[in-house]
Amino acid sequence: MFDGHSPEMLLWPLAETMTAAALVTDLVEAICREIAYRTECRLLEQRVELAQSSYDIMRRQHE
């Protein structure tokens, strides 16, 4: 039925494929988290710059 191969030997390719898929998934998730983190940092920096600019404009108007 298994041509001389044990059932465990037939599962090795599947286990290797699943392990590789899990590693790729973890890598992609880590990259997505890093992209989201960097995007959030960039947006916060822009908000700070906008707030500083607004403050400077208001200060100049009241001088």
PDBQT receptor file of N, H, CA, C and O in Angstrom, charges set to zero:
ATOM      1  N   MET A   1       0.811  -1.196   0.000  1.00  0.00    +0.000 N 
ATOM      2  CA  MET A   1       0.000   0.000   0.000  1.00  0.00    +0.000 C 
ATOM      3  C   MET A   1       0.862   1.271   0.000  1.00  0.00    +0.000 C 
ATOM      4  O   MET A   1       0.524   2.232  -0.692  1.00  0.00    +0.000 OA
ATOM      5  N   PHE A   2       1.956   1.299   0.752  1.00  0.00    +0.000 N 
ATOM      6  H   PHE A   2       2.231   0.518   1.314  1.00  0.00    +0.000 HD
ATOM      7  CA  PHE A   2       2.809   2.483   0.809  1.00  0.00    +0.000 C 
ATOM      8  C   PHE A   2       4.111   2.293   0.048  1.00  0.00    +0.000 C 
ATOM      9  O   PHE A   2       5.038   3.088   0.206  1.00  0.00    +0.000 OA
ATOM     10  N   ASP A   3       4.196   1.266  -0.764  1.00  0.00    +0.000 N 
ATOM     11  H   ASP A   3       3.443   0.621  -0.892  1.00  0.00    +0.000 HD
ATOM     12  CA  ASP A   3       5.386   0.998  -1.569  1.00  0.00    +0.000 C 
ATOM     13  C   ASP A   3       6.651   0.936  -0.724  1.00  0.00    +0.000 C 
ATOM     14  O   ASP A   3       7.700   1.422  -1.147  1.00  0.00    +0.000 OA
ATOM     15  N   GLY A   4       6.569   0.357   0.445  1.00  0.00    +0.000 N 
ATOM     16  H   GLY A   4       5.717  -0.038   0.789  1.00  0.00    +0.000 HD
ATOM     17  CA  GLY A   4       7.747   0.203   1.289  1.00  0.00    +0.000 C 
ATOM     18  C   GLY A   4       8.085   1.417   2.124  1.00  0.00    +0.000 C 
ATOM     19  O   GLY A   4       9.087   1.404   2.840  1.00  0.00    +0.000 OA
ATOM     20  N   HIS A   5       7.298   2.447   2.060  1.00  0.00    +0.000 N 
ATOM     21  H   HIS A   5       6.484   2.458   1.479  1.00  0.00    +0.000 HD
ATOM     22  CA  HIS A   5       7.537   3.651   2.856  1.00  0.00    +0.000 C 
ATOM     23  C   HIS A   5       6.595   3.653   4.049  1.00  0.00    +0.000 C 
ATOM     24  O   HIS A   5       5.433   3.258   3.947  1.00  0.00    +0.000 OA
ATOM     25  N   SER A   6       7.113   4.101   5.167  1.00  0.00    +0.000 N 
ATOM     26  H   SER A   6       8.056   4.422   5.250  1.00  0.00    +0.000 HD
ATOM     27  CA  SER A   6       6.256   4.194   6.346  1.00  0.00    +0.000 C 
ATOM     28  C   SER A   6       5.399   5.457   6.238  1.00  0.00    +0.000 C 
ATOM     29  O   SER A   6       5.791   6.412   5.567  1.00  0.00    +0.000 OA
ATOM     30  N   PRO A   7       4.236   5.471   6.890  1.00  0.00    +0.000 N 
ATOM     31  CA  PRO A   7       3.375   6.663   6.829  1.00  0.00    +0.000 C 
ATOM     32  C   PRO A   7       4.085   7.917   7.335  1.00  0.00    +0.000 C 
ATOM     33  O   PRO A   7       3.828   9.018   6.847  1.00  0.00    +0.000 OA
ATOM     34  N   GLU A   8       4.986   7.749   8.324  1.00  0.00    +0.000 N 
ATOM     35  H   GLU A   8       5.194   6.855   8.720  1.00  0.00    +0.000 HD
ATOM     36  CA  GLU A   8       5.703   8.915   8.849  1.00  0.00    +0.000 C 
ATOM     37  C   GLU A   8       6.578   9.555   7.780  1.00  0.00    +0.000 C 
ATOM     38  O   GLU A   8       6.696  10.779   7.720  1.00  0.00    +0.000 OA
ATOM     39  N   MET A   9       7.188   8.728   6.939  1.00  0.00    +0.000 N 
ATOM     40  H   MET A   9       7.092   7.734   6.988  1.00  0.00    +0.000 HD
ATOM     41  CA  MET A   9       8.057   9.269   5.886  1.00  0.00    +0.000 C 
ATOM     42  C   MET A   9       7.245  10.044   4.847  1.00  0.00    +0.000 C 
ATOM     43  O   MET A   9       7.745  10.989   4.236  1.00  0.00    +0.000 OA
ATOM     44  N   LEU A  10       6.016   9.646   4.658  1.00  0.00    +0.000 N 
ATOM     45  H   LEU A  10       5.609   8.879   5.155  1.00  0.00    +0.000 HD
ATOM     46  CA  LEU A  10       5.168  10.351   3.704  1.00  0.00    +0.000 C 
ATOM     47  C   LEU A  10       4.727  11.713   4.238  1.00  0.00    +0.000 C 
ATOM     48  O   LEU A  10       4.369  12.592   3.454  1.00  0.00    +0.000 OA
ATOM     49  N   LEU A  11       4.748  11.900   5.555  1.00  0.00    +0.000 N 
ATOM     50  H   LEU A  11       5.039  11.186   6.191  1.00  0.00    +0.000 HD
ATOM     51  CA  LEU A  11       4.320  13.167   6.146  1.00  0.00    +0.000 C 
ATOM     52  C   LEU A  11       5.438  14.210   6.185  1.00  0.00    +0.000 C 
ATOM     53  O   LEU A  11       5.161  15.396   6.362  1.00  0.00    +0.000 OA
ATOM     54  N   TRP A  12       6.704  13.787   6.021  1.00  0.00    +0.000 N 
ATOM     55  H   TRP A  12       6.929  12.823   5.878  1.00  0.00    +0.000 HD
ATOM     56  CA  TRP A  12       7.807  14.740   6.091  1.00  0.00    +0.000 C 
ATOM     57  C   TRP A  12       7.675  15.879   5.093  1.00  0.00    +0.000 C 
ATOM     58  O   TRP A  12       7.841  17.035   5.483  1.00  0.00    +0.000 OA
ATOM     59  N   PRO A  13       7.385  15.608   3.823  1.00  0.00    +0.000 N 
ATOM     60  CA  PRO A  13       7.242  16.743   2.887  1.00  0.00    +0.000 C 
ATOM     61  C   PRO A  13       6.133  17.711   3.300  1.00  0.00    +0.000 C 
ATOM     62  O   PRO A  13       6.279  18.926   3.163  1.00  0.00    +0.000 OA
ATOM     63  N   LEU A  14       5.035  17.172   3.802  1.00  0.00    +0.000 N 
ATOM     64  H   LEU A  14       4.917  16.185   3.914  1.00  0.00    +0.000 HD
ATOM     65  CA  LEU A  14       3.943  18.031   4.260  1.00  0.00    +0.000 C 
ATOM     66  C   LEU A  14       4.378  18.864   5.459  1.00  0.00    +0.000 C 
ATOM     67  O   LEU A  14       4.088  20.059   5.522  1.00  0.00    +0.000 OA
ATOM     68  N   ALA A  15       5.062  18.250   6.399  1.00  0.00    +0.000 N 
ATOM     69  H   ALA A  15       5.297  17.279   6.348  1.00  0.00    +0.000 HD
ATOM     70  CA  ALA A  15       5.530  18.974   7.585  1.00  0.00    +0.000 C 
ATOM     71  C   ALA A  15       6.521  20.067   7.187  1.00  0.00    +0.000 C 
ATOM     72  O   ALA A  15       6.481  21.171   7.730  1.00  0.00    +0.000 OA
ATOM     73  N   GLU A  16       7.399  19.765   6.253  1.00  0.00    +0.000 N 
ATOM     74  H   GLU A  16       7.432  18.868   5.812  1.00  0.00    +0.000 HD
ATOM     75  CA  GLU A  16       8.369  20.770   5.805  1.00  0.00    +0.000 C 
ATOM     76  C   GLU A  16       7.667  21.933   5.107  1.00  0.00    +0.000 C 
ATOM     77  O   GLU A  16       8.025  23.094   5.303  1.00  0.00    +0.000 OA
ATOM     78  N   THR A  17       6.675  21.610   4.300  1.00  0.00    +0.000 N 
ATOM     79  H   THR A  17       6.385  20.666   4.141  1.00  0.00    +0.000 HD
ATOM     80  CA  THR A  17       5.920  22.649   3.604  1.00  0.00    +0.000 C 
ATOM     81  C   THR A  17       5.167  23.530   4.595  1.00  0.00    +0.000 C 
ATOM     82  O   THR A  17       5.160  24.753   4.458  1.00  0.00    +0.000 OA
ATOM     83  N   MET A  18       4.543  22.925   5.576  1.00  0.00    +0.000 N 
ATOM     84  H   MET A  18       4.549  21.931   5.688  1.00  0.00    +0.000 HD
ATOM     85  CA  MET A  18       3.796  23.693   6.580  1.00  0.00    +0.000 C 
ATOM     86  C   MET A  18       4.734  24.562   7.413  1.00  0.00    +0.000 C 
ATOM     87  O   MET A  18       4.393  25.696   7.748  1.00  0.00    +0.000 OA
ATOM     88  N   THR A  19       5.909  24.039   7.749  1.00  0.00    +0.000 N 
ATOM     89  H   THR A  19       6.186  23.118   7.476  1.00  0.00    +0.000 HD
ATOM     90  CA  THR A  19       6.886  24.826   8.506  1.00  0.00    +0.000 C 
ATOM     91  C   THR A  19       7.348  26.024   7.690  1.00  0.00    +0.000 C 
ATOM     92  O   THR A  19       7.437  27.137   8.209  1.00  0.00    +0.000 OA
ATOM     93  N   ALA A  20       7.641  25.800   6.418  1.00  0.00    +0.000 N 
ATOM     94  H   ALA A  20       7.568  24.896   5.996  1.00  0.00    +0.000 HD
ATOM     95  CA  ALA A  20       8.060  26.902   5.555  1.00  0.00    +0.000 C 
ATOM     96  C   ALA A  20       6.954  27.942   5.429  1.00  0.00    +0.000 C 
ATOM     97  O   ALA A  20       7.225  29.142   5.463  1.00  0.00    +0.000 OA
ATOM     98  N   ALA A  21       5.719  27.494   5.285  1.00  0.00    +0.000 N 
ATOM     99  H   ALA A  21       5.499  26.519   5.257  1.00  0.00    +0.000 HD
ATOM    100  CA  ALA A  21       4.591  28.422   5.178  1.00  0.00    +0.000 C 
ATOM    101  C   ALA A  21       4.431  29.243   6.462  1.00  0.00    +0.000 C 
ATOM    102  O   ALA A  21       4.154  30.441   6.409  1.00  0.00    +0.000 OA
ATOM    103  N   ALA A  22       4.606  28.596   7.600  1.00  0.00    +0.000 N 
ATOM    104  H   ALA A  22       4.831  27.623   7.643  1.00  0.00    +0.000 HD
ATOM    105  CA  ALA A  22       4.493  29.309   8.882  1.00  0.00    +0.000 C 
ATOM    106  C   ALA A  22       5.594  30.358   9.014  1.00  0.00    +0.000 C 
ATOM    107  O   ALA A  22       5.341  31.461   9.499  1.00  0.00    +0.000 OA
ATOM    108  N   LEU A  23       6.805  30.029   8.592  1.00  0.00    +0.000 N 
ATOM    109  H   LEU A  23       7.011  29.134   8.198  1.00  0.00    +0.000 HD
ATOM    110  CA  LEU A  23       7.913  30.989   8.658  1.00  0.00    +0.000 C 
ATOM    111  C   LEU A  23       7.667  32.178   7.739  1.00  0.00    +0.000 C 
ATOM    112  O   LEU A  23       7.917  33.322   8.118  1.00  0.00    +0.000 OA
ATOM    113  N   VAL A  24       7.181  31.912   6.542  1.00  0.00    +0.000 N 
ATOM    114  H   VAL A  24       6.978  30.983   6.234  1.00  0.00    +0.000 HD
ATOM    115  CA  VAL A  24       6.880  33.003   5.607  1.00  0.00    +0.000 C 
ATOM    116  C   VAL A  24       5.768  33.885   6.162  1.00  0.00    +0.000 C 
ATOM    117  O   VAL A  24       5.837  35.110   6.062  1.00  0.00    +0.000 OA
ATOM    118  N   THR A  25       4.751  33.273   6.744  1.00  0.00    +0.000 N 
ATOM    119  H   THR A  25       4.694  32.278   6.826  1.00  0.00    +0.000 HD
ATOM    120  CA  THR A  25       3.648  34.033   7.340  1.00  0.00    +0.000 C 
ATOM    121  C   THR A  25       4.148  34.926   8.466  1.00  0.00    +0.000 C 
ATOM    122  O   THR A  25       3.763  36.092   8.546  1.00  0.00    +0.000 OA
ATOM    123  N   ASP A  26       4.999  34.395   9.333  1.00  0.00    +0.000 N 
ATOM    124  H   ASP A  26       5.311  33.447   9.268  1.00  0.00    +0.000 HD
ATOM    125  CA  ASP A  26       5.547  35.198  10.428  1.00  0.00    +0.000 C 
ATOM    126  C   ASP A  26       6.366  36.364   9.893  1.00  0.00    +0.000 C 
ATOM    127  O   ASP A  26       6.284  37.478  10.411  1.00  0.00    +0.000 OA
ATOM    128  N   LEU A  27       7.152  36.107   8.860  1.00  0.00    +0.000 N 
ATOM    129  H   LEU A  27       7.218  35.203   8.439  1.00  0.00    +0.000 HD
ATOM    130  CA  LEU A  27       7.965  37.163   8.275  1.00  0.00    +0.000 C 
ATOM    131  C   LEU A  27       7.089  38.259   7.679  1.00  0.00    +0.000 C 
ATOM    132  O   LEU A  27       7.351  39.443   7.894  1.00  0.00    +0.000 OA
ATOM    133  N   VAL A  28       6.067  37.887   6.943  1.00  0.00    +0.000 N 
ATOM    134  H   VAL A  28       5.854  36.926   6.768  1.00  0.00    +0.000 HD
ATOM    135  CA  VAL A  28       5.171  38.871   6.330  1.00  0.00    +0.000 C 
ATOM    136  C   VAL A  28       4.438  39.675   7.408  1.00  0.00    +0.000 C 
ATOM    137  O   VAL A  28       4.274  40.888   7.274  1.00  0.00    +0.000 OA
ATOM    138  N   GLU A  29       3.999  39.006   8.469  1.00  0.00    +0.000 N 
ATOM    139  H   GLU A  29       4.132  38.020   8.577  1.00  0.00    +0.000 HD
ATOM    140  CA  GLU A  29       3.315  39.720   9.557  1.00  0.00    +0.000 C 
ATOM    141  C   GLU A  29       4.259  40.701  10.235  1.00  0.00    +0.000 C 
ATOM    142  O   GLU A  29       3.850  41.811  10.578  1.00  0.00    +0.000 OA
ATOM    143  N   ALA A  30       5.510  40.315  10.433  1.00  0.00    +0.000 N 
ATOM    144  H   ALA A  30       5.843  39.414  10.155  1.00  0.00    +0.000 HD
ATOM    145  CA  ALA A  30       6.486  41.218  11.045  1.00  0.00    +0.000 C 
ATOM    146  C   ALA A  30       6.726  42.436  10.151  1.00  0.00    +0.000 C 
ATOM    147  O   ALA A  30       6.829  43.560  10.643  1.00  0.00    +0.000 OA
ATOM    148  N   ILE A  31       6.814  42.213   8.857  1.00  0.00    +0.000 N 
ATOM    149  H   ILE A  31       6.731  41.300   8.458  1.00  0.00    +0.000 HD
ATOM    150  CA  ILE A  31       7.005  43.322   7.927  1.00  0.00    +0.000 C 
ATOM    151  C   ILE A  31       5.797  44.251   7.954  1.00  0.00    +0.000 C 
ATOM    152  O   ILE A  31       5.954  45.472   7.955  1.00  0.00    +0.000 OA
ATOM    153  N   CYS A  32       4.600  43.686   7.976  1.00  0.00    +0.000 N 
ATOM    154  H   CYS A  32       4.473  42.695   7.974  1.00  0.00    +0.000 HD
ATOM    155  CA  CYS A  32       3.380  44.514   8.034  1.00  0.00    +0.000 C 
ATOM    156  C   CYS A  32       3.328  45.340   9.315  1.00  0.00    +0.000 C 
ATOM    157  O   CYS A  32       2.944  46.510   9.290  1.00  0.00    +0.000 OA
ATOM    158  N   ARG A  33       3.718  44.726  10.442  1.00  0.00    +0.000 N 
ATOM    159  H   ARG A  33       4.030  43.776  10.462  1.00  0.00    +0.000 HD
ATOM    160  CA  ARG A  33       3.735  45.480  11.712  1.00  0.00    +0.000 C 
ATOM    161  C   ARG A  33       4.749  46.619  11.647  1.00  0.00    +0.000 C 
ATOM    162  O   ARG A  33       4.478  47.717  12.134  1.00  0.00    +0.000 OA
ATOM    163  N   GLU A  34       5.902  46.370  11.055  1.00  0.00    +0.000 N 
ATOM    164  H   GLU A  34       6.122  45.478  10.660  1.00  0.00    +0.000 HD
ATOM    165  CA  GLU A  34       6.925  47.413  10.944  1.00  0.00    +0.000 C 
ATOM    166  C   GLU A  34       6.451  48.553  10.047  1.00  0.00    +0.000 C 
ATOM    167  O   GLU A  34       6.676  49.722  10.359  1.00  0.00    +0.000 OA
ATOM    168  N   ILE A  35       5.805  48.222   8.950  1.00  0.00    +0.000 N 
ATOM    169  H   ILE A  35       5.623  47.272   8.697  1.00  0.00    +0.000 HD
ATOM    170  CA  ILE A  35       5.275  49.255   8.052  1.00  0.00    +0.000 C 
ATOM    171  C   ILE A  35       4.222  50.088   8.766  1.00  0.00    +0.000 C 
ATOM    172  O   ILE A  35       4.218  51.313   8.650  1.00  0.00    +0.000 OA
ATOM    173  N   ALA A  36       3.325  49.435   9.506  1.00  0.00    +0.000 N 
ATOM    174  H   ALA A  36       3.328  48.439   9.600  1.00  0.00    +0.000 HD
ATOM    175  CA  ALA A  36       2.292  50.165  10.246  1.00  0.00    +0.000 C 
ATOM    176  C   ALA A  36       2.921  51.065  11.302  1.00  0.00    +0.000 C 
ATOM    177  O   ALA A  36       2.478  52.198  11.494  1.00  0.00    +0.000 OA
ATOM    178  N   TYR A  37       3.950  50.573  11.989  1.00  0.00    +0.000 N 
ATOM    179  H   TYR A  37       4.310  49.653  11.834  1.00  0.00    +0.000 HD
ATOM    180  CA  TYR A  37       4.629  51.359  13.020  1.00  0.00    +0.000 C 
ATOM    181  C   TYR A  37       5.281  52.594  12.401  1.00  0.00    +0.000 C 
ATOM    182  O   TYR A  37       5.149  53.702  12.920  1.00  0.00    +0.000 OA
ATOM    183  N   ARG A  38       5.981  52.391  11.295  1.00  0.00    +0.000 N 
ATOM    184  H   ARG A  38       6.088  51.491  10.874  1.00  0.00    +0.000 HD
ATOM    185  CA  ARG A  38       6.660  53.530  10.654  1.00  0.00    +0.000 C 
ATOM    186  C   ARG A  38       5.653  54.542  10.111  1.00  0.00    +0.000 C 
ATOM    187  O   ARG A  38       5.888  55.749  10.176  1.00  0.00    +0.000 OA
ATOM    188  N   THR A  39       4.543  54.058   9.579  1.00  0.00    +0.000 N 
ATOM    189  H   THR A  39       4.353  53.078   9.526  1.00  0.00    +0.000 HD
ATOM    190  CA  THR A  39       3.506  54.957   9.073  1.00  0.00    +0.000 C 
ATOM    191  C   THR A  39       2.921  55.783  10.211  1.00  0.00    +0.000 C 
ATOM    192  O   THR A  39       2.716  56.989  10.072  1.00  0.00    +0.000 OA
ATOM    193  N   GLU A  40       2.653  55.123  11.341  1.00  0.00    +0.000 N 
ATOM    194  H   GLU A  40       2.820  54.144  11.453  1.00  0.00    +0.000 HD
ATOM    195  CA  GLU A  40       2.119  55.840  12.498  1.00  0.00    +0.000 C 
ATOM    196  C   GLU A  40       3.106  56.888  13.003  1.00  0.00    +0.000 C 
ATOM    197  O   GLU A  40       2.706  57.998  13.353  1.00  0.00    +0.000 OA
ATOM    198  N   CYS A  41       4.380  56.546  13.042  1.00  0.00    +0.000 N 
ATOM    199  H   CYS A  41       4.704  55.644  12.758  1.00  0.00    +0.000 HD
ATOM    200  CA  CYS A  41       5.394  57.517  13.474  1.00  0.00    +0.000 C 
ATOM    201  C   CYS A  41       5.438  58.709  12.538  1.00  0.00    +0.000 C 
ATOM    202  O   CYS A  41       5.530  59.852  12.985  1.00  0.00    +0.000 OA
ATOM    203  N   ARG A  42       5.375  58.449  11.244  1.00  0.00    +0.000 N 
ATOM    204  H   ARG A  42       5.301  57.520  10.881  1.00  0.00    +0.000 HD
ATOM    205  CA  ARG A  42       5.397  59.530  10.261  1.00  0.00    +0.000 C 
ATOM    206  C   ARG A  42       4.188  60.443  10.441  1.00  0.00    +0.000 C 
ATOM    207  O   ARG A  42       4.315  61.666  10.386  1.00  0.00    +0.000 OA
ATOM    208  N   LEU A  43       3.012  59.847  10.658  1.00  0.00    +0.000 N 
ATOM    209  H   LEU A  43       2.909  58.853  10.704  1.00  0.00    +0.000 HD
ATOM    210  CA  LEU A  43       1.803  60.653  10.849  1.00  0.00    +0.000 C 
ATOM    211  C   LEU A  43       1.892  61.494  12.118  1.00  0.00    +0.000 C 
ATOM    212  O   LEU A  43       1.471  62.650  12.128  1.00  0.00    +0.000 OA
ATOM    213  N   LEU A  44       2.437  60.919  13.181  1.00  0.00    +0.000 N 
ATOM    214  H   LEU A  44       2.779  59.980  13.172  1.00  0.00    +0.000 HD
ATOM    215  CA  LEU A  44       2.592  61.691  14.414  1.00  0.00    +0.000 C 
ATOM    216  C   LEU A  44       3.567  62.844  14.228  1.00  0.00    +0.000 C 
ATOM    217  O   LEU A  44       3.343  63.938  14.746  1.00  0.00    +0.000 OA
ATOM    218  N   GLU A  45       4.641  62.607  13.494  1.00  0.00    +0.000 N 
ATOM    219  H   GLU A  45       4.823  61.719  13.073  1.00  0.00    +0.000 HD
ATOM    220  CA  GLU A  45       5.592  63.683  13.210  1.00  0.00    +0.000 C 
ATOM    221  C   GLU A  45       4.919  64.805  12.428  1.00  0.00    +0.000 C 
ATOM    222  O   GLU A  45       5.158  65.983  12.694  1.00  0.00    +0.000 OA
ATOM    223  N   GLN A  46       4.077  64.437  11.462  1.00  0.00    +0.000 N 
ATOM    224  H   GLN A  46       3.884  63.480  11.246  1.00  0.00    +0.000 HD
ATOM    225  CA  GLN A  46       3.369  65.452  10.677  1.00  0.00    +0.000 C 
ATOM    226  C   GLN A  46       2.396  66.237  11.538  1.00  0.00    +0.000 C 
ATOM    227  O   GLN A  46       2.246  67.446  11.360  1.00  0.00    +0.000 OA
ATOM    228  N   ARG A  47       1.733  65.565  12.469  1.00  0.00    +0.000 N 
ATOM    229  H   ARG A  47       1.854  64.583  12.613  1.00  0.00    +0.000 HD
ATOM    230  CA  ARG A  47       0.812  66.271  13.367  1.00  0.00    +0.000 C 
ATOM    231  C   ARG A  47       1.565  67.264  14.247  1.00  0.00    +0.000 C 
ATOM    232  O   ARG A  47       1.089  68.374  14.486  1.00  0.00    +0.000 OA
ATOM    233  N   VAL A  48       2.738  66.865  14.727  1.00  0.00    +0.000 N 
ATOM    234  H   VAL A  48       3.125  65.963  14.533  1.00  0.00    +0.000 HD
ATOM    235  CA  VAL A  48       3.549  67.763  15.550  1.00  0.00    +0.000 C 
ATOM    236  C   VAL A  48       3.982  68.969  14.724  1.00  0.00    +0.000 C 
ATOM    237  O   VAL A  48       3.915  70.103  15.197  1.00  0.00    +0.000 OA
ATOM    238  N   GLU A  49       4.426  68.729  13.491  1.00  0.00    +0.000 N 
ATOM    239  H   GLU A  49       4.480  67.808  13.107  1.00  0.00    +0.000 HD
ATOM    240  CA  GLU A  49       4.836  69.830  12.623  1.00  0.00    +0.000 C 
ATOM    241  C   GLU A  49       3.670  70.777  12.343  1.00  0.00    +0.000 C 
ATOM    242  O   GLU A  49       3.843  71.996  12.357  1.00  0.00    +0.000 OA
ATOM    243  N   LEU A  50       2.496  70.226  12.093  1.00  0.00    +0.000 N 
ATOM    244  H   LEU A  50       2.356  69.236  12.082  1.00  0.00    +0.000 HD
ATOM    245  CA  LEU A  50       1.314  71.044  11.838  1.00  0.00    +0.000 C 
ATOM    246  C   LEU A  50       0.943  71.865  13.070  1.00  0.00    +0.000 C 
ATOM    247  O   LEU A  50       0.630  73.050  12.956  1.00  0.00    +0.000 OA
ATOM    248  N   ALA A  51       0.978  71.249  14.229  1.00  0.00    +0.000 N 
ATOM    249  H   ALA A  51       1.232  70.286  14.322  1.00  0.00    +0.000 HD
ATOM    250  CA  ALA A  51       0.661  71.968  15.472  1.00  0.00    +0.000 C 
ATOM    251  C   ALA A  51       1.669  73.085  15.712  1.00  0.00    +0.000 C 
ATOM    252  O   ALA A  51       1.291  74.186  16.112  1.00  0.00    +0.000 OA
ATOM    253  N   GLN A  52       2.960  72.806  15.469  1.00  0.00    +0.000 N 
ATOM    254  H   GLN A  52       3.267  71.911  15.144  1.00  0.00    +0.000 HD
ATOM    255  CA  GLN A  52       3.990  73.827  15.658  1.00  0.00    +0.000 C 
ATOM    256  C   GLN A  52       3.791  74.978  14.677  1.00  0.00    +0.000 C 
ATOM    257  O   GLN A  52       3.938  76.147  15.033  1.00  0.00    +0.000 OA
ATOM    258  N   SER A  53       3.457  74.629  13.443  1.00  0.00    +0.000 N 
ATOM    259  H   SER A  53       3.337  73.679  13.154  1.00  0.00    +0.000 HD
ATOM    260  CA  SER A  53       3.224  75.660  12.438  1.00  0.00    +0.000 C 
ATOM    261  C   SER A  53       2.023  76.519  12.812  1.00  0.00    +0.000 C 
ATOM    262  O   SER A  53       2.081  77.744  12.707  1.00  0.00    +0.000 OA
ATOM    263  N   SER A  54       0.939  75.888  13.247  1.00  0.00    +0.000 N 
ATOM    264  H   SER A  54       0.892  74.893  13.332  1.00  0.00    +0.000 HD
ATOM    265  CA  SER A  54      -0.251  76.637  13.656  1.00  0.00    +0.000 C 
ATOM    266  C   SER A  54       0.059  77.554  14.835  1.00  0.00    +0.000 C 
ATOM    267  O   SER A  54      -0.398  78.696  14.881  1.00  0.00    +0.000 OA
ATOM    268  N   TYR A  55       0.827  77.051  15.772  1.00  0.00    +0.000 N 
ATOM    269  H   TYR A  55       1.198  76.124  15.734  1.00  0.00    +0.000 HD
ATOM    270  CA  TYR A  55       1.212  77.851  16.932  1.00  0.00    +0.000 C 
ATOM    271  C   TYR A  55       2.030  79.056  16.496  1.00  0.00    +0.000 C 
ATOM    272  O   TYR A  55       1.801  80.173  16.960  1.00  0.00    +0.000 OA
ATOM    273  N   ASP A  56       2.983  78.825  15.604  1.00  0.00    +0.000 N 
ATOM    274  H   ASP A  56       3.169  77.918  15.227  1.00  0.00    +0.000 HD
ATOM    275  CA  ASP A  56       3.831  79.928  15.135  1.00  0.00    +0.000 C 
ATOM    276  C   ASP A  56       3.005  80.984  14.412  1.00  0.00    +0.000 C 
ATOM    277  O   ASP A  56       3.238  82.180  14.590  1.00  0.00    +0.000 OA
ATOM    278  N   ILE A  57       2.040  80.553  13.596  1.00  0.00    +0.000 N 
ATOM    279  H   ILE A  57       1.851  79.582  13.452  1.00  0.00    +0.000 HD
ATOM    280  CA  ILE A  57       1.185  81.499  12.878  1.00  0.00    +0.000 C 
ATOM    281  C   ILE A  57       0.344  82.309  13.858  1.00  0.00    +0.000 C 
ATOM    282  O   ILE A  57       0.241  83.527  13.716  1.00  0.00    +0.000 OA
ATOM    283  N   MET A  58      -0.260  81.654  14.853  1.00  0.00    +0.000 N 
ATOM    284  H   MET A  58      -0.177  80.664  14.969  1.00  0.00    +0.000 HD
ATOM    285  CA  MET A  58      -1.068  82.369  15.842  1.00  0.00    +0.000 C 
ATOM    286  C   MET A  58      -0.205  83.345  16.637  1.00  0.00    +0.000 C 
ATOM    287  O   MET A  58      -0.640  84.462  16.913  1.00  0.00    +0.000 OA
ATOM    288  N   ARG A  59       0.986  82.951  17.001  1.00  0.00    +0.000 N 
ATOM    289  H   ARG A  59       1.339  82.043  16.777  1.00  0.00    +0.000 HD
ATOM    290  CA  ARG A  59       1.868  83.826  17.770  1.00  0.00    +0.000 C 
ATOM    291  C   ARG A  59       2.236  85.067  16.969  1.00  0.00    +0.000 C 
ATOM    292  O   ARG A  59       2.256  86.173  17.508  1.00  0.00    +0.000 OA
ATOM    293  N   ARG A  60       2.530  84.885  15.670  1.00  0.00    +0.000 N 
ATOM    294  H   ARG A  60       2.513  83.986  15.232  1.00  0.00    +0.000 HD
ATOM    295  CA  ARG A  60       2.878  86.026  14.814  1.00  0.00    +0.000 C 
ATOM    296  C   ARG A  60       1.688  86.987  14.647  1.00  0.00    +0.000 C 
ATOM    297  O   ARG A  60       1.867  88.203  14.580  1.00  0.00    +0.000 OA
ATOM    298  N   GLN A  61       0.483  86.425  14.582  1.00  0.00    +0.000 N 
ATOM    299  H   GLN A  61       0.338  85.437  14.637  1.00  0.00    +0.000 HD
ATOM    300  CA  GLN A  61      -0.704  87.274  14.399  1.00  0.00    +0.000 C 
ATOM    301  C   GLN A  61      -0.969  88.133  15.632  1.00  0.00    +0.000 C 
ATOM    302  O   GLN A  61      -1.556  89.209  15.523  1.00  0.00    +0.000 OA
ATOM    303  N   HIS A  62      -0.541  87.667  16.794  1.00  0.00    +0.000 N 
ATOM    304  H   HIS A  62      -0.064  86.793  16.882  1.00  0.00    +0.000 HD
ATOM    305  CA  HIS A  62      -0.836  88.386  18.022  1.00  0.00    +0.000 C 
ATOM    306  C   HIS A  62       0.335  89.225  18.507  1.00  0.00    +0.000 C 
ATOM    307  O   HIS A  62       0.310  89.732  19.629  1.00  0.00    +0.000 OA
ATOM    308  N   GLU A  63       1.349  89.377  17.687  1.00  0.00    +0.000 N 
ATOM    309  H   GLU A  63       1.369  88.966  16.776  1.00  0.00    +0.000 HD
ATOM    310  CA  GLU A  63       2.495  90.214  18.090  1.00  0.00    +0.000 C 
ATOM    311  C   GLU A  63       2.283  91.644  17.692  1.00  0.00    +0.000 C 
ATOM    312  O   GLU A  63       3.140  92.490  17.948  1.00  0.00    +0.000 OA
TER     313      GLU A  63
